[in-house]
Amino acid sequence: MTSDPKPSPDASGLHDLDSPYTLGLAESAKGMSGKMDHRAGHRERMRAQVLSAGARSLADYQILEMLLFAASPRGDTKPLAKALLARFGSLSRVLKAEAEELRKIDGAGDAVIATLKIAETLGEKLLRAEIEKRNVIGSWQALLEYCQGTMGERQVEHFRILFLNNKNHLIADEVQQTGTVNHTAVYPREVVKRALELGATSIILVHNHPSGDTTPSKADIDMTLEIVKAAAALNIRVHDHVIVGNTDCLSFKSRGLI
């Protein structure tokens, strides 16, 4: 006796499973493609805005968002840009934030930190160009803007020295020490030693107050007078000591402290 062939249950089961699974992949791919198209379109619209209305037409988070395109060629950088501004309070503070502080923000890895530090350095170089190859003392306002731009709004103290030649031209600009939120250890002998190594005939001392208050402390005044004394013994002049706050600078010389 012969019987009609029965359909294979395995094949039937596989056939039943095949359609919805394939449909799921298609829907997923379609959704992913849509997201990528949306991001690409968003970036193109931002670029078009810059080209038509200028970069100044962008909000701070948009400037940061576009800057982060370099660190994330395909990702959505708007959430990270907004998170960075929420944490640090301003675009300037984001660029000046220490690497270890930036790493605390979700999504801020090596590529993001490197991109931000490059942007910070570019800004510093643009400001420095205004005081290079000219008499720094005669370009005092430009010097103060440089100090403010490079040291204002930092979260820890930095002690910087500008080394000048006999024409008061800048020959070196170095951060000698980095400290805490309210203290930086400075050694007068090391300051003078470095000036001699560079052949500087005069120097300008600069440090910031993360609190934003430019009022010099007793320690600031005492340290400055020690450096002035040590430098004078070797015919090196200290033109000034500038304290940088969040929005302004204080000159020891203008206050009669030197």
N, C-alpha and C positions, 0 to 999 in steps of 0.2 A: 504494500500500500504506500502510496506517495502522499505527501502533505505539502500544502503551500508554504513557501519559505517565510519565516517570521522575521520581522525587522529586528535588527540588532539593538538591544536596549542601550548598549554602550554608545553606539554611533548616534542613536537618537538623543541620548543625554548630552553628548558632546555638542550636537547640533543646537540643542535648546540653549546650552550655555554660551555658545559661540556668539550669537547675535547681540545680546545685551552687553557682553564684555567688549566687543568691538565698538559698539555704540558708545560705551563709556570712554574708551580711548579717544574716539573722535571728538566727543564733547570736551574732554580735558585739553586736547591739543588746540581745539578751537578757542577755548577760554584763555589758554596761555598765549596764543597768537594775538588775541585781542588785547591782553595786558601789555604785551611788547609793543604793539602798534600804538596803543594809547601813550605809553612812555615816550616812544620815538616822536609822536606828534607833539607831546608836551614840550619836549626839548627843542623841537624845531620852532614852536611858537615863542619860546623864551629867547631863542637866538634871533628870531625875526624882530622881537620887541627891542632888543639891544641895538640891532642894526638900524631900526627905523626911529626909535625914540631915545636911544642912548642908554648906557649902563646906569646912569643916575635915575632912570625911571623905575629901576628895580627896588623892591624892598630889601632890607638887609638879609632876610631869610632866603630870598631869591638869589642874591649875589652869592651867598654861601652855598646854596643848592647848586648853582652853575659851577662854582669852583670845585665842588665835590664830584662833578661829572668825570673829572680826570681820575678820581680814585675808584669810581664805580661806573664803568662804561655803559652798563645795561640796567642797573638797579634804580630804584626810586630813591632819590637823595633828599627829597623834601622832609620826610620825618626826622632824619638825622640832623639836617640843618636846623630845624625848629628845636630839636632836643638840645643841641649845642648852645643855641642862643638862650634857651630857657635856663640852662645850667650856669652859663657864664655871664649873661646879662647884656652883652653887646658884641658886635662883630669884632671890634678891636680886642676885647678880652678873649674871644675864642682863638684868634690868631696868636695871642701872646701866652696862652695857657701852656703850662708844662705838660710834657708828654704823659707823665704818670697820671695827671688829672684828666687828660683827654681819654685815656684808656678806660676810665670808669664809666664812660658813656657807651651804652650798648650800640654796637656797630662801628665804633671808632677804633679801627685796627691800624696796622702799620701803614697801609696805603693812604688812609685818611690823614693820619698824623703827618706823614711825609708831605702830602699835598698842602696842608695848612702851614707847615714850617717853610715850605718854598714860597708861599704867598707872603708870609711874614717877612722873610728875607728880602723879597722883591720890594716890599714897601719901605724897608729900612734903606735899601740901596738908592731908591728914588729920593728919599730925604737927604741921604748923605751926599748925593750929587750936588746939592745946593751949597755945601760947605767945602767940598774938595777943591784943591788948587786955587784957593783964595785965602785972604787974610781972615782967619776965623774970628778974631777980635773985632774986625770991621764988619763982620756979617753976623752980629750977635743974635739978632732975631731969628735968623735961619738956624743958628746953632741951637737956640732954645726949642725951636720947632722940631729939630732932629732929636733932641733929648726927650722931649715930650712924646714924640711918635715912637721912639724905640723903647722907652722905659716906663711911660705912664701906664697905669692900670694893670701892672704886673702884680701877681699874688705873693711873690717873695721878693726880698731885697736883693738888688744887684748893685755892685760897686764897679763903676766904669771909669777909665782914664783915657782922656784924649791927649795924645802926645804931639807936640808942635815943634817945628824947627825955628831957626832964628828969624824967619819971615812970618812966623805965626801961621804957617800952613800945616794942615793936618798930615802927619806922617804915619800915625797908627791910632787905632781906636779899639780898645780891648776891655772886655769884662774881666776884671781881676778876681772878683769873689762873688759867690752867690750864697745867700744866707737863708734866714727864715722869714717869717712874716714881719718881724720887727728888729732883726739884728743881722749884721754881716761883720765878720772878723776881718779887719784890715791891718796890715803890718807896714808901717812907714818905710822900713828898710827895704822891703820888697818893691814898694812903689818907686823909690829912688833908684834901686838897682835896675829895674826894667827901663827906666828913663835913660840911664847911662848906656844900656845895651842897644837902645834904639837911636842913640845920639840926639835925643830931644833936649832942647834948651829951655822948654817950658811945658807945663801941663795944666789941664783943667780936670778937676775931680767932679764926678757925677754919681749920685746914687738916688734911688727912689724910695719913697715911703708908701708901702702898699695900703696904708690906712687912708691915703689921700691928703693927709695934713702935712704941709711942707715945713712946719715949724721945726727948726733944728733942735735936737736934744743936746744935753750937756756932753754926752759921749761923742756926738757928731762934731761939736765945736772943739773939744779936746783933741780928737783924732786929727782934725784938719790942721790945728796949730802944730802938732807934732810933725806932720808931713811937711808943712811949710818950713819948719826949722831944719829938718833933715835935708830937704831939697836945697835950701839956701846955702848950706855948708858946702855944696858941690856946684854952686852957681846955676841951679835950676830954679826957675821961677814958677810959683803956683799962681796962675792968673785968677782962678776962682774955684769955688766949690758950689755946684748947683744941685739942689734937692728937687726932685721931680715928684709931683703929686698926680692925681688923676686928671686934673684939668689945668694946672698951672705949675710954675717953677719958682723957686726962691734962689736968689744969688747971695752968697756970703759977702761978696765984695760990695754989692749995693746996700747991704745991711750994716756995713762997717765991721764985719766979723773977720775980715782978713786985712 
